[in-house]
Amino acid sequence: MEESKCFFNKNGYLILKDFFLKKEIDIVLNDAKNVFLRQFIEKGYTPRCTLDDLNEEQYNDFLYRLFEQDIECLSNCGKQAQHLISLHTLSLHTKIIELLHQVKLKSPTISTRPVLYFNHSRLAKKKIFHTVNAHQDWRSMQGSLNSVVIWIPLVDINKDLGALEILAGSHLDGLRTDHIENGFGMVKLSEQEKARLTSVEVKTGDILLFSSFLIHQSGDNITDRPRWSCHFRYNDLEDSSFLKRKYAHPYIYKPIDELITKDFPINEELIKIYS
């Protein structure tokens, strides 16, 4: 691990092959896909079935159909996928905690909730919702200087599927974000830097760990398949700068004031639940 730590300090990232068993990652992917599948069935796209009853093309066609016909429903499915117990459990996996200690986070803490992505141009109204240009995660985190991000592919991700592109060593240049776009700390790259970007192709079970200051961007997904992935962010409570900044925390989480479904709930339906 000493050699890996030296590589991480110099380059700002680590690619760890077969870090998880494929079946551990498949649990999260299947849980996420099942959120949408329940709505496919509810809307009559398909008779009641399981994921095993649909091939990938059929599933994706339903996903794109839902986006076109009911974007509110698709968006809410995406929101529910962010709260899967399997996703949060993975973010607290013993192997991850050990890895955080190995890269010198003395007292790791979660920066913000886990994020699960299902990216494709047919599932987004704006480009930034499926392909994000060069950016730094620290600008939105504003946490410890040694904060890290762990990005996990939920499917095999090659260049065609839009593998992440990283600028090795850019974490040592500090904060270069010049503006915020939809919560992303955007960075303008020189032509020389663009040429130095490295595409990180990964398989299910691999993980990519990187400094929150590392400049990275989405690759272009030129396939007809969504890119399923998730990422976790961690701070270090022992970082002296974090302490001096009173554990700065930029995230806001609160419910809306309005009742989303008018005249709901009906009391008779509530009584049925407990009868």
JOJO-V254517 format. One record per pair of residues at least 6 apart in sequence whose C-alpha atoms are under 7 Angstrom apart, sorted by the first residue. I is the first residue (numbers start at 1). J is the second residue. D is the distance in whole Angstrom. If there is no record, write none. Layout:
i=I j=J d=D
i=I j=J d=D
//
This chain:
i=5 j=103 d=6
i=8 j=14 d=6
i=10 j=169 d=6
i=11 j=168 d=5
i=11 j=169 d=4
i=12 j=168 d=6
i=12 j=169 d=6
i=12 j=171 d=6
i=12 j=210 d=6
i=12 j=211 d=5
i=12 j=214 d=6
i=13 j=209 d=5
i=13 j=210 d=4
i=13 j=211 d=6
i=14 j=208 d=6
i=14 j=209 d=5
i=14 j=210 d=6
i=15 j=207 d=6
i=15 j=208 d=5
i=15 j=209 d=6
i=16 j=206 d=6
i=16 j=207 d=5
i=16 j=208 d=6
i=17 j=205 d=7
i=17 j=206 d=4
i=17 j=207 d=7
i=18 j=205 d=5
i=18 j=206 d=5
i=19 j=205 d=6
i=19 j=206 d=5
i=19 j=207 d=6
i=20 j=205 d=5
i=20 j=206 d=7
i=21 j=205 d=5
i=22 j=204 d=6
i=22 j=205 d=5
i=25 j=154 d=6
i=25 j=204 d=7
i=25 j=205 d=7
i=26 j=154 d=7
i=27 j=86 d=7
i=28 j=86 d=6
i=28 j=87 d=6
i=29 j=154 d=6
i=32 j=81 d=5
i=35 j=77 d=6
i=35 j=81 d=7
i=36 j=77 d=6
i=40 j=46 d=6
i=40 j=62 d=7
i=41 j=47 d=6
i=41 j=48 d=6
i=45 j=62 d=7
i=60 j=225 d=7
i=64 j=122 d=6
i=64 j=123 d=6
i=66 j=74 d=6
i=67 j=74 d=6
i=67 j=123 d=6
i=81 j=116 d=7
i=82 j=114 d=7
i=82 j=115 d=6
i=82 j=116 d=6
i=88 j=114 d=7
i=91 j=232 d=6
i=100 j=108 d=7
i=105 j=236 d=5
i=106 j=236 d=6
i=106 j=238 d=6
i=107 j=236 d=5
i=107 j=237 d=5
i=107 j=238 d=6
i=108 j=234 d=6
i=108 j=235 d=6
i=108 j=236 d=5
i=108 j=237 d=6
i=109 j=234 d=6
i=109 j=235 d=5
i=109 j=236 d=6
i=109 j=237 d=7
i=110 j=233 d=6
i=110 j=234 d=5
i=110 j=235 d=6
i=111 j=141 d=7
i=111 j=233 d=5
i=111 j=234 d=5
i=111 j=235 d=6
i=112 j=233 d=6
i=114 j=231 d=6
i=114 j=232 d=5
i=115 j=230 d=5
i=115 j=231 d=5
i=115 j=232 d=7
i=116 j=229 d=6
i=116 j=230 d=4
i=116 j=231 d=7
i=117 j=228 d=6
i=117 j=229 d=5
i=117 j=230 d=6
i=118 j=226 d=6
i=118 j=227 d=5
i=118 j=228 d=5
i=118 j=229 d=7
i=119 j=130 d=5
i=119 j=226 d=5
i=119 j=227 d=5
i=119 j=228 d=7
i=120 j=130 d=5
i=120 j=221 d=7
i=120 j=226 d=5
i=120 j=227 d=7
i=121 j=130 d=6
i=124 j=130 d=6
i=131 j=218 d=5
i=131 j=219 d=7
i=131 j=220 d=7
i=132 j=217 d=6
i=132 j=218 d=5
i=133 j=217 d=5
i=133 j=218 d=6
i=134 j=186 d=6
i=134 j=187 d=5
i=134 j=188 d=7
i=134 j=215 d=6
i=134 j=216 d=5
i=134 j=217 d=4
i=135 j=177 d=7
i=135 j=184 d=6
i=135 j=185 d=5
i=135 j=186 d=4
i=135 j=187 d=5
i=135 j=215 d=5
i=135 j=216 d=6
i=135 j=217 d=6
i=136 j=177 d=7
i=136 j=185 d=5
i=136 j=186 d=7
i=136 j=212 d=6
i=136 j=213 d=5
i=136 j=214 d=6
i=136 j=215 d=5
i=136 j=216 d=7
i=137 j=184 d=7
i=137 j=185 d=6
i=137 j=212 d=5
i=137 j=213 d=6
i=138 j=212 d=5
i=138 j=213 d=6
i=139 j=185 d=5
i=140 j=183 d=6
i=140 j=184 d=7
i=140 j=185 d=6
i=141 j=250 d=7
i=142 j=248 d=7
i=142 j=249 d=7
i=142 j=250 d=7
i=143 j=235 d=6
i=143 j=242 d=6
i=143 j=248 d=6
i=144 j=235 d=5
i=144 j=236 d=6
i=144 j=239 d=6
i=144 j=241 d=7
i=144 j=242 d=5
i=146 j=211 d=7
i=146 j=236 d=7
i=147 j=211 d=6
i=147 j=212 d=6
i=147 j=234 d=6
i=147 j=235 d=5
i=147 j=236 d=6
i=148 j=209 d=7
i=148 j=210 d=6
i=148 j=211 d=5
i=148 j=212 d=5
i=148 j=233 d=6
i=148 j=234 d=6
i=148 j=235 d=7
i=149 j=209 d=6
i=149 j=210 d=5
i=149 j=211 d=6
i=149 j=212 d=6
i=149 j=231 d=7
i=149 j=232 d=6
i=149 j=233 d=5
i=149 j=234 d=6
i=150 j=207 d=7
i=150 j=208 d=6
i=150 j=209 d=4
i=150 j=210 d=7
i=150 j=231 d=5
i=150 j=232 d=5
i=150 j=233 d=6
i=151 j=207 d=6
i=151 j=208 d=5
i=151 j=209 d=6
i=151 j=230 d=6
i=151 j=231 d=4
i=151 j=232 d=7
i=152 j=206 d=7
i=152 j=207 d=5
i=152 j=208 d=6
i=152 j=229 d=6
i=152 j=230 d=5
i=152 j=231 d=6
i=153 j=202 d=7
i=153 j=203 d=7
i=153 j=204 d=6
i=153 j=207 d=7
i=153 j=228 d=6
i=153 j=229 d=4
i=153 j=230 d=7
i=154 j=204 d=6
i=154 j=228 d=5
i=154 j=229 d=5
i=155 j=203 d=7
i=155 j=204 d=5
i=155 j=228 d=6
i=156 j=202 d=6
i=156 j=203 d=4
i=156 j=204 d=5
i=157 j=163 d=6
i=157 j=201 d=6
i=157 j=202 d=5
i=157 j=203 d=6
i=158 j=201 d=5
i=158 j=202 d=6
i=159 j=199 d=7
i=159 j=201 d=6
i=159 j=219 d=7
i=160 j=220 d=7
i=160 j=221 d=6
i=160 j=222 d=6
i=160 j=223 d=6
i=161 j=220 d=7
i=161 j=221 d=4
i=161 j=222 d=6
i=161 j=223 d=6
i=161 j=227 d=6
i=162 j=218 d=6
i=162 j=219 d=4
i=162 j=220 d=4
i=162 j=221 d=4
i=163 j=199 d=6
i=163 j=200 d=6
i=163 j=201 d=6
i=163 j=218 d=7
i=163 j=219 d=5
i=164 j=199 d=6
i=164 j=200 d=6
i=164 j=216 d=7
i=164 j=217 d=6
i=164 j=218 d=5
i=164 j=219 d=5
i=165 j=197 d=6
i=165 j=198 d=5
i=165 j=199 d=4
i=165 j=200 d=6
i=165 j=216 d=6
i=165 j=217 d=5
i=165 j=218 d=6
i=165 j=219 d=6
i=166 j=197 d=5
i=166 j=198 d=5
i=166 j=199 d=7
i=166 j=215 d=6
i=166 j=216 d=4
i=166 j=217 d=7
i=167 j=196 d=6
i=167 j=197 d=5
i=167 j=198 d=6
i=167 j=214 d=7
i=167 j=215 d=6
i=167 j=216 d=6
i=170 j=214 d=5
i=170 j=215 d=6
i=171 j=211 d=7
i=171 j=213 d=5
i=171 j=214 d=4
i=171 j=215 d=7
i=174 j=213 d=6
i=175 j=213 d=7
i=176 j=187 d=6
i=177 j=185 d=5
i=177 j=186 d=5
i=177 j=187 d=5
i=178 j=186 d=6
i=178 j=187 d=6
i=179 j=185 d=6
i=179 j=186 d=6
i=180 j=186 d=6
//
